[in-house]
Amino acid sequence: MNEEEERKVVSRGVAIGLGVLSTILLIGLIVSAFYYSGIIERLQTHLSQLEAEKENLQAELSHLQTRYETLQLNYSSLQSAYHNLQLEYERMHEQRYREGYLQGVIDGAGRGFTIRDPTYHEALQFIAQDETDKNPYIPGVYVCLNFAADVKNNAFKAGYRCGFVYIEFPESAHAIICFNTTDHELIFIEPQDDRIVTVDIGIQYWRDNGYEPPSYNDTITNYIIIW
């Protein structure tokens, strides 16, 4: 075999080798393409599942949020209704107590007991010794009417004439006591703290007597003294 033939043989070998290598590479590329195509398909499927799960969770969250808002509105409504019922109960309780007490005072007046008007000093001394002011104020149970009634009753037992003072405000009322002293004329006393106060139509009872102003209008529109 001469040199020319050897070159041809080598060229054919190289061509065959390149062809085989190309075939192997092509097969590898095809296999890789199928492999990665499967991975991509699985990833896309998983992504679709995650998106569907996300939508379900968002829908459930929206439902729970709506339910929470509904429950919150119901709670606020029930709380408001309870508060209104409580206020109505206290108002009716105080009104009925006031009506019953006033009628009882009127019905029981003038039964022949011997009592007298105290002097100014006697009135102050009695108030200082009386312990009604130590009783706790309990809304709807023990209120201003009870304080005034107890002091009036204790004064009666001590032999003193004591007035039950019913004070009217524009939208509410209050009760205190008074003594028509023999040497100092009429004095009004707040039985909850034994303070001498001023009572007159047109003044603001709490503010003008040095107390903290209330949230309601405490202007005195009228007052009645029951002896």
Residue pairs with C-beta under 8 A, 6 or more apart in sequence:
1 9
89 140
90 139
90 140
93 140
94 140
94 143
94 145
97 143
97 145
97 146
98 145
98 166
98 173
98 175
101 145
101 149
102 166
102 226
105 164
105 226
106 226
109 226
109 227
113 156
114 159
115 156
115 159
115 160
115 161
116 159
116 160
116 161
117 160
117 161
117 179
117 180
117 181
117 182
118 126
118 160
118 161
118 179
118 181
118 182
119 181
119 182
119 183
119 184
120 181
120 182
120 183
120 184
120 187
122 160
122 181
123 160
123 179
123 181
123 187
123 189
126 154
126 155
126 158
126 160
127 151
127 189
127 194
128 194
130 151
130 154
130 155
130 194
132 147
132 150
132 151
132 154
132 191
133 147
133 191
133 192
133 193
133 194
135 142
135 146
135 147
135 150
136 142
137 143
137 147
137 192
144 174
144 175
144 176
144 191
144 192
145 175
147 175
147 191
147 192
148 164
148 165
148 175
148 176
148 177
148 191
149 164
149 175
150 191
151 162
151 177
151 189
151 191
152 162
152 163
152 164
152 177
155 161
155 162
155 177
155 179
156 162
160 179
161 179
161 180
161 227
162 177
162 178
162 179
163 177
163 178
163 179
163 180
163 225
163 226
163 227
164 175
164 177
164 225
164 226
164 227
165 175
165 176
165 177
165 178
165 188
165 199
165 223
165 224
165 225
165 226
166 173
166 175
166 223
166 224
166 225
166 226
167 173
167 174
167 175
167 176
167 199
167 205
167 220
167 222
167 223
168 220
168 221
168 222
168 223
168 224
169 205
169 216
169 217
169 218
169 219
169 220
169 221
170 217
170 219
170 221
171 216
171 217
172 216
174 205
174 218
176 188
176 189
176 190
176 191
176 197
176 199
177 188
177 189
177 191
178 186
178 187
178 188
178 189
178 199
178 225
179 186
179 187
179 189
180 186
181 187
187 196
188 196
188 197
188 198
188 199
189 195
189 196
189 197
190 196
190 197
190 209
195 209
195 210
197 205
197 209
198 208
198 209
199 205
199 220
199 223
200 220
201 220
201 221
201 222
201 223
202 219
202 220
203 219
203 220
204 213
204 218
204 219
204 220
205 218
205 219
205 220
206 212
206 213
206 214
206 218
207 213
207 218
